[in-house]
Amino acid sequence: MSRQGSLSGVVRGLLSETDAAVWLGVGTTTLRSLGIQRRKLGHRKLYDVRDLEAYRDELPYENDDIRTEVDECDAVYASGA
C-alpha cells in the first residue's frame, strides 16, 4: 500500500508548528505569540486545525467598525424604534 503525497508524520487534523503557520499565513514566531493551544502526541506538540479555524473565524473583518454601525442601525430598525 503506498501513501499519496508527502504526508509522512502527519496526523489527520493536527499540524506541526511550521505547517500551522503556513495554514494561517503567518510566521512561526507570530504563531507562537497568538496563544493558540497545542495538543500533545508523545513528545510532539501539534496544532489542531479546528483551533486554527476557530482563531481565524474570530479575526475581525476589514472595516469591521462600519459593519458594527450597520448592525446597530439594523437592530434599531428591526425593533421599530
PyMOL commands that place a pseudoatom at each C-alpha (Angstrom):
pseudoatom trace, name=CA, resn=MET, resi=1, chain=A, elem=C, hetatm=0, pos=[0.000, 0.000, 0.000]
pseudoatom trace, name=CA, resn=SER, resi=2, chain=A, elem=C, hetatm=0, pos=[1.504, 3.347, -0.989]
pseudoatom trace, name=CA, resn=ARG, resi=3, chain=A, elem=C, hetatm=0, pos=[0.972, 6.745, 0.560]
pseudoatom trace, name=CA, resn=GLN, resi=4, chain=A, elem=C, hetatm=0, pos=[-0.254, 9.612, -1.550]
pseudoatom trace, name=CA, resn=GLY, resi=5, chain=A, elem=C, hetatm=0, pos=[1.513, 12.934, -1.286]
pseudoatom trace, name=CA, resn=SER, resi=6, chain=A, elem=C, hetatm=0, pos=[4.226, 13.705, 1.233]
pseudoatom trace, name=CA, resn=LEU, resi=7, chain=A, elem=C, hetatm=0, pos=[2.271, 13.437, 4.461]
pseudoatom trace, name=CA, resn=SER, resi=8, chain=A, elem=C, hetatm=0, pos=[4.800, 11.341, 6.333]
pseudoatom trace, name=CA, resn=GLY, resi=9, chain=A, elem=C, hetatm=0, pos=[4.495, 12.037, 10.029]
pseudoatom trace, name=CA, resn=VAL, resi=10, chain=A, elem=C, hetatm=0, pos=[1.224, 13.958, 9.670]
pseudoatom trace, name=CA, resn=VAL, resi=11, chain=A, elem=C, hetatm=0, pos=[-1.651, 13.131, 11.981]
pseudoatom trace, name=CA, resn=ARG, resi=12, chain=A, elem=C, hetatm=0, pos=[-5.045, 13.830, 10.415]
pseudoatom trace, name=CA, resn=GLY, resi=13, chain=A, elem=C, hetatm=0, pos=[-6.286, 17.224, 11.600]
pseudoatom trace, name=CA, resn=LEU, resi=14, chain=A, elem=C, hetatm=0, pos=[-3.105, 18.038, 13.524]
pseudoatom trace, name=CA, resn=LEU, resi=15, chain=A, elem=C, hetatm=0, pos=[-0.319, 20.197, 12.143]
pseudoatom trace, name=CA, resn=SER, resi=16, chain=A, elem=C, hetatm=0, pos=[3.266, 20.861, 13.096]
pseudoatom trace, name=CA, resn=GLU, resi=17, chain=A, elem=C, hetatm=0, pos=[4.194, 24.409, 14.050]
pseudoatom trace, name=CA, resn=THR, resi=18, chain=A, elem=C, hetatm=0, pos=[5.596, 25.083, 10.578]
pseudoatom trace, name=CA, resn=ASP, resi=19, chain=A, elem=C, hetatm=0, pos=[2.539, 23.673, 8.804]
pseudoatom trace, name=CA, resn=ALA, resi=20, chain=A, elem=C, hetatm=0, pos=[0.153, 25.537, 11.137]
pseudoatom trace, name=CA, resn=ALA, resi=21, chain=A, elem=C, hetatm=0, pos=[1.964, 28.805, 10.450]
pseudoatom trace, name=CA, resn=VAL, resi=22, chain=A, elem=C, hetatm=0, pos=[1.681, 28.223, 6.705]
pseudoatom trace, name=CA, resn=TRP, resi=23, chain=A, elem=C, hetatm=0, pos=[-2.011, 27.322, 7.132]
pseudoatom trace, name=CA, resn=LEU, resi=24, chain=A, elem=C, hetatm=0, pos=[-2.668, 30.678, 8.879]
pseudoatom trace, name=CA, resn=GLY, resi=25, chain=A, elem=C, hetatm=0, pos=[-0.359, 32.612, 6.590]
pseudoatom trace, name=CA, resn=VAL, resi=26, chain=A, elem=C, hetatm=0, pos=[1.974, 33.811, 9.361]
pseudoatom trace, name=CA, resn=GLY, resi=27, chain=A, elem=C, hetatm=0, pos=[5.489, 33.036, 10.516]
pseudoatom trace, name=CA, resn=THR, resi=28, chain=A, elem=C, hetatm=0, pos=[6.215, 30.582, 13.314]
pseudoatom trace, name=CA, resn=THR, resi=29, chain=A, elem=C, hetatm=0, pos=[7.192, 33.388, 15.712]
pseudoatom trace, name=CA, resn=THR, resi=30, chain=A, elem=C, hetatm=0, pos=[3.848, 35.111, 15.131]
pseudoatom trace, name=CA, resn=LEU, resi=31, chain=A, elem=C, hetatm=0, pos=[2.017, 31.791, 15.502]
pseudoatom trace, name=CA, resn=ARG, resi=32, chain=A, elem=C, hetatm=0, pos=[3.647, 31.197, 18.893]
pseudoatom trace, name=CA, resn=SER, resi=33, chain=A, elem=C, hetatm=0, pos=[2.564, 34.672, 20.052]
pseudoatom trace, name=CA, resn=LEU, resi=34, chain=A, elem=C, hetatm=0, pos=[-1.123, 34.068, 19.235]
pseudoatom trace, name=CA, resn=GLY, resi=35, chain=A, elem=C, hetatm=0, pos=[-1.742, 31.839, 22.250]
pseudoatom trace, name=CA, resn=ILE, resi=36, chain=A, elem=C, hetatm=0, pos=[-3.395, 29.037, 20.300]
pseudoatom trace, name=CA, resn=GLN, resi=37, chain=A, elem=C, hetatm=0, pos=[-3.319, 25.836, 22.364]
pseudoatom trace, name=CA, resn=ARG, resi=38, chain=A, elem=C, hetatm=0, pos=[-1.370, 22.828, 21.118]
pseudoatom trace, name=CA, resn=ARG, resi=39, chain=A, elem=C, hetatm=0, pos=[-2.123, 19.140, 21.572]
pseudoatom trace, name=CA, resn=LYS, resi=40, chain=A, elem=C, hetatm=0, pos=[0.465, 16.650, 22.758]
pseudoatom trace, name=CA, resn=LEU, resi=41, chain=A, elem=C, hetatm=0, pos=[1.106, 13.418, 20.941]
pseudoatom trace, name=CA, resn=GLY, resi=42, chain=A, elem=C, hetatm=0, pos=[4.037, 11.718, 22.618]
pseudoatom trace, name=CA, resn=HIS, resi=43, chain=A, elem=C, hetatm=0, pos=[6.843, 14.273, 22.536]
pseudoatom trace, name=CA, resn=ARG, resi=44, chain=A, elem=C, hetatm=0, pos=[5.271, 16.191, 19.641]
pseudoatom trace, name=CA, resn=LYS, resi=45, chain=A, elem=C, hetatm=0, pos=[3.196, 19.350, 20.141]
pseudoatom trace, name=CA, resn=LEU, resi=46, chain=A, elem=C, hetatm=0, pos=[0.723, 19.826, 17.317]
pseudoatom trace, name=CA, resn=TYR, resi=47, chain=A, elem=C, hetatm=0, pos=[-1.891, 22.405, 16.362]
pseudoatom trace, name=CA, resn=ASP, resi=48, chain=A, elem=C, hetatm=0, pos=[-5.443, 21.187, 15.854]
pseudoatom trace, name=CA, resn=VAL, resi=49, chain=A, elem=C, hetatm=0, pos=[-6.891, 22.511, 12.595]
pseudoatom trace, name=CA, resn=ARG, resi=50, chain=A, elem=C, hetatm=0, pos=[-10.199, 23.159, 14.419]
pseudoatom trace, name=CA, resn=ASP, resi=51, chain=A, elem=C, hetatm=0, pos=[-8.390, 25.507, 16.818]
pseudoatom trace, name=CA, resn=LEU, resi=52, chain=A, elem=C, hetatm=0, pos=[-6.758, 27.295, 13.892]
pseudoatom trace, name=CA, resn=GLU, resi=53, chain=A, elem=C, hetatm=0, pos=[-10.153, 27.630, 12.206]
pseudoatom trace, name=CA, resn=ALA, resi=54, chain=A, elem=C, hetatm=0, pos=[-11.699, 28.991, 15.408]
pseudoatom trace, name=CA, resn=TYR, resi=55, chain=A, elem=C, hetatm=0, pos=[-8.922, 31.572, 15.694]
pseudoatom trace, name=CA, resn=ARG, resi=56, chain=A, elem=C, hetatm=0, pos=[-9.376, 32.532, 12.039]
pseudoatom trace, name=CA, resn=ASP, resi=57, chain=A, elem=C, hetatm=0, pos=[-13.132, 32.844, 12.446]
pseudoatom trace, name=CA, resn=GLU, resi=58, chain=A, elem=C, hetatm=0, pos=[-12.676, 35.323, 15.319]
pseudoatom trace, name=CA, resn=LEU, resi=59, chain=A, elem=C, hetatm=0, pos=[-10.474, 37.655, 13.274]
pseudoatom trace, name=CA, resn=PRO, resi=60, chain=A, elem=C, hetatm=0, pos=[-12.165, 40.988, 12.569]
pseudoatom trace, name=CA, resn=TYR, resi=61, chain=A, elem=C, hetatm=0, pos=[-13.219, 41.849, 9.053]
pseudoatom trace, name=CA, resn=GLU, resi=62, chain=A, elem=C, hetatm=0, pos=[-11.695, 44.806, 7.281]
pseudoatom trace, name=CA, resn=ASN, resi=63, chain=A, elem=C, hetatm=0, pos=[-13.769, 47.889, 8.140]
pseudoatom trace, name=CA, resn=ASP, resi=64, chain=A, elem=C, hetatm=0, pos=[-15.384, 45.942, 10.983]
pseudoatom trace, name=CA, resn=ASP, resi=65, chain=A, elem=C, hetatm=0, pos=[-16.253, 49.239, 12.709]
pseudoatom trace, name=CA, resn=ILE, resi=66, chain=A, elem=C, hetatm=0, pos=[-18.505, 50.082, 9.752]
pseudoatom trace, name=CA, resn=ARG, resi=67, chain=A, elem=C, hetatm=0, pos=[-20.110, 46.628, 9.968]
pseudoatom trace, name=CA, resn=THR, resi=68, chain=A, elem=C, hetatm=0, pos=[-20.876, 47.252, 13.678]
pseudoatom trace, name=CA, resn=GLU, resi=69, chain=A, elem=C, hetatm=0, pos=[-22.560, 50.564, 12.881]
pseudoatom trace, name=CA, resn=VAL, resi=70, chain=A, elem=C, hetatm=0, pos=[-24.701, 48.889, 10.206]
pseudoatom trace, name=CA, resn=ASP, resi=71, chain=A, elem=C, hetatm=0, pos=[-25.654, 46.086, 12.622]
pseudoatom trace, name=CA, resn=GLU, resi=72, chain=A, elem=C, hetatm=0, pos=[-26.677, 48.662, 15.242]
pseudoatom trace, name=CA, resn=CYS, resi=73, chain=A, elem=C, hetatm=0, pos=[-28.815, 50.532, 12.690]
pseudoatom trace, name=CA, resn=ASP, resi=74, chain=A, elem=C, hetatm=0, pos=[-30.422, 47.257, 11.585]
pseudoatom trace, name=CA, resn=ALA, resi=75, chain=A, elem=C, hetatm=0, pos=[-31.223, 46.408, 15.224]
pseudoatom trace, name=CA, resn=VAL, resi=76, chain=A, elem=C, hetatm=0, pos=[-32.890, 49.800, 15.779]
pseudoatom trace, name=CA, resn=TYR, resi=77, chain=A, elem=C, hetatm=0, pos=[-34.877, 49.421, 12.550]
pseudoatom trace, name=CA, resn=ALA, resi=78, chain=A, elem=C, hetatm=0, pos=[-35.952, 45.861, 13.443]
pseudoatom trace, name=CA, resn=SER, resi=79, chain=A, elem=C, hetatm=0, pos=[-37.140, 46.955, 16.886]
pseudoatom trace, name=CA, resn=GLY, resi=80, chain=A, elem=C, hetatm=0, pos=[-39.414, 49.558, 15.317]
pseudoatom trace, name=CA, resn=ALA, resi=81, chain=A, elem=C, hetatm=0, pos=[-37.845, 52.421, 17.291]
for i in range(1, 81): cmd.bond("trace and resi %d" % i, "trace and resi %d" % (i + 1))
show_as sticks, trace
zoom trace
